[in-house]
């Protein structure tokens, strides 16, 4: 992929969108972890903790990009990404509770550990959508992380008012999962040789549509269950 080409910017836009869709909870975790600190330490904990979390997430993603070059792992990663895409459309449940710390280092530690634990889906999605480009991964992080930390509330409200953003994001994850499967060194080559290159687009479209349809069905079922419990 050539740098500054149309394909490059489209891939970068995809990475940024995935980062924003899957990283919305991170700012909440950061705020909760630093909640009990005095104001003059709170900002420092947020800056240090976020910096450490971003560094660890970046290392995890770059490692995942390298691992996905191993035969079969990219196809497996694509299959794992499908339920993550469906989960994006499910109604929000009670958020994970993150214990606030009363000292600076405790808050920083909590932010880094919680972010790493919550970031597995982000890592897999970004690695799969990067097309093996470490530059795309780094640029996507540099652009999206400040937006997530500084504007998570605005992003959340925008998604509430325009649900189509979530559906588009889920479909994009389904498309990315299909791309990972058909570009696997072994599985992709077998598919192309047996049924032809057209299978790439067909599989990606089918998975994108399937994720949205399954997500919609699961969302309706969850809401019906909630009404029955009430």
C-alpha positions in Angstrom: 0.0 0.0 0.0 1.5 3.3 -1.1 1.7 6.1 1.5 -0.6 9.1 0.7 -2.6 7.0 -1.8 -6.4 6.9 -1.7 -6.2 3.3 -0.3 -3.9 4.5 2.5 -6.3 7.2 3.6 -9.3 4.9 3.4 -7.5 2.4 5.6 -6.5 5.1 8.0 -10.1 6.4 8.3 -11.2 2.8 9.0 -8.7 2.5 11.8 -9.7 5.8 13.4 -13.4 4.9 13.2 -12.7 1.5 14.8 -10.6 3.1 17.5 -13.5 5.5 18.3 -16.2 2.9 18.3 -14.3 0.4 20.4 -12.5 2.8 22.7 -15.4 4.9 24.0 -15.3 3.2 27.5 -11.6 4.0 28.1 -12.2 7.7 29.1 -14.8 6.5 31.7 -12.3 4.0 33.1 -9.7 6.8 33.4 -12.1 9.2 35.1 -13.2 6.5 37.6 -9.7 5.4 38.5 -8.6 9.0 39.3 -11.9 10.1 40.9 -10.6 10.1 44.6 -7.4 12.0 43.9 -7.2 15.7 44.8 -7.6 18.0 41.7 -3.8 18.8 41.4 -3.0 15.1 41.2 -6.0 14.0 39.2 -4.8 15.6 35.9 -1.3 14.2 36.4 -2.7 10.7 37.0 -4.8 10.9 33.9 -1.9 12.1 31.7 0.6 9.5 33.0 -1.9 6.7 33.1 -3.2 7.4 29.6 0.4 7.7 28.3 1.3 4.3 29.8 -2.0 2.7 28.6 -1.5 4.0 25.0 2.1 2.7 25.0 1.0 -0.8 26.1 -1.9 -0.8 23.7 0.4 0.2 20.8 2.9 -2.6 21.7 0.0 -5.1 21.9 -1.3 -4.1 18.5 2.0 -4.1 16.8 2.6 -7.6 18.2 -0.8 -8.7 16.9 0.0 -7.3 13.4 3.1 -9.5 13.4 1.3 -12.6 14.8 -1.5 -12.3 12.2 1.1 -13.0 9.5 1.4 -16.6 10.9 -0.7 -19.1 8.8 -4.2 -19.7 10.1 -3.9 -17.1 12.9 -5.4 -14.3 10.7 -8.4 -16.5 9.8 -8.9 -17.4 13.5 -8.6 -13.7 14.4 -11.3 -12.9 11.8 -13.7 -15.4 13.4 -13.0 -14.1 16.9 -13.8 -10.6 15.6 -17.3 -11.5 14.6 -18.9 -11.8 18.1 -17.1 -8.6 19.0 -18.8 -6.9 16.1 -22.2 -8.2 17.2 -21.6 -7.1 20.8 -21.3 -3.5 19.6 -25.0 -3.5 18.7 -26.2 -5.0 22.0 -27.9 -2.7 24.6 -25.5 -1.3 27.2 -25.4 -3.2 30.5 -24.0 -2.0 33.8 -20.5 -0.8 33.1 -17.5 -2.4 34.6 -16.7 -0.9 38.0 -13.2 0.3 38.4 -12.0 1.0 42.0 -10.8 4.6 42.5 -7.3 4.9 44.1 -6.4 7.5 46.7 -2.7 7.9 45.6 -1.1 8.9 42.3 0.7 5.6 41.5 -2.3 3.5 42.5 -4.5 5.5 40.0 -1.9 5.2 37.3 -1.6 1.4 37.8 -5.4 1.0 37.8 -5.7 3.0 34.5 -3.0 1.0 32.7 -4.3 -2.4 33.9 -7.9 -1.7 33.2 -7.2 -0.3 29.8 -5.1 -3.3 28.8 -7.7 -5.7 30.0 -10.5 -3.9 28.1 -8.5 -3.3 25.0 -8.3 -6.9 23.6 -11.1 -6.3 21.1 -9.5 -3.0 20.0 -6.1 -4.7 19.4 -7.6 -7.5 17.3 -9.8 -5.1 15.2 -7.0 -2.6 14.6 -4.4 -5.3 13.7 -6.8 -6.9 11.2 -7.8 -3.6 9.6 -4.2 -2.3 9.3 -3.3 -4.6 6.3 0.0 -5.3 8.0 1.1 -1.7 8.1 2.8 -0.6 11.3 2.6 3.0 10.1 -1.2 2.9 9.8 -1.5 1.5 13.3 0.7 4.3 14.8 -1.0 7.1 12.9 -4.5 5.7 13.9 -3.5 5.7 17.5 -2.0 9.2 17.4 -5.1 10.7 15.9 -7.8 8.7 17.8 -6.5 8.6 21.4 -6.7 12.4 22.0 -10.2 12.3 20.6 -11.3 9.5 22.8 -9.8 11.0 26.0 -11.0 14.6 25.3 -14.3 14.0 23.6 -15.7 10.7 24.8 -18.9 12.3 26.1 -19.5 14.1 22.8 -18.9 10.8 20.9 -21.3 8.9 23.2 -24.1 11.5 22.6 -23.5 11.4 18.9 -23.8 7.7 18.8 -27.0 7.9 20.9 -28.6 10.4 18.5 -27.3 8.6 15.3 -27.5 4.9 15.9 -26.6 4.3 12.2 -23.0 5.1 13.3 -23.0 1.9 15.5 -24.6 -0.2 12.7 -22.0 1.1 10.2 -19.2 0.3 12.7 -20.5 -3.2 13.3 -20.8 -3.8 9.6 -17.2 -2.5 9.2 -16.0 -4.9 11.8 -17.8 -7.7 9.9 -16.1 -6.6 6.7 -12.7 -6.5 8.4 -13.3 -10.0 9.8 -14.0 -11.2 6.2 -10.9 -9.5 5.0 -8.8 -11.2 7.7 -10.1 -14.6 6.7 -9.6 -14.2 2.9 -6.1 -12.7 3.4 -4.9 -15.6 5.6 -1.9 -17.2 3.9 -3.4 -20.7 3.8 -7.2 -20.2 4.0 -7.2 -17.2 1.6 -5.1 -19.0 -1.0 -7.3 -22.1 -0.8 -10.5 -20.0 -1.3 -9.0 -18.1 -4.2 -7.8 -21.2 -6.0 -11.0 -23.2 -5.5 -13.8 -20.6 -6.1 -12.0 -17.6 -7.6 -11.1 -14.1 -6.5 -14.7 -12.9 -6.4 -15.2 -14.8 -3.2 -13.3 -12.0 -1.3 -15.9 -9.4 -1.9 -18.8 -11.8 -1.5 -17.6 -13.1 1.9 -16.8 -9.6 3.2 -20.3 -8.3 2.2 -22.0 -11.4 3.6 -20.2 -11.1 7.0 -20.8 -7.3 7.2 -24.6 -7.9 6.5 -24.7 -10.9 8.8 -23.2 -9.1 11.7 -25.7 -6.3 11.5 -28.7 -8.7 11.1 -27.5 -10.9 14.0 -26.8 -7.8 16.1 -30.3 -6.4 15.4 -31.9 -9.8 16.4 -29.9 -10.0 19.6 -30.7 -6.4 20.4 -34.4 -7.0 20.1 -34.2 -10.2 22.1 -32.3 -8.4 24.9 -34.9 -5.7 25.0 -37.7 -8.2 25.1 -36.0 -10.0 28.0 -35.6 -6.7 29.9 -39.3 -6.0 29.5 -40.3 -9.4 30.7 -38.0 -9.1 33.8 -39.5 -5.7 34.5 
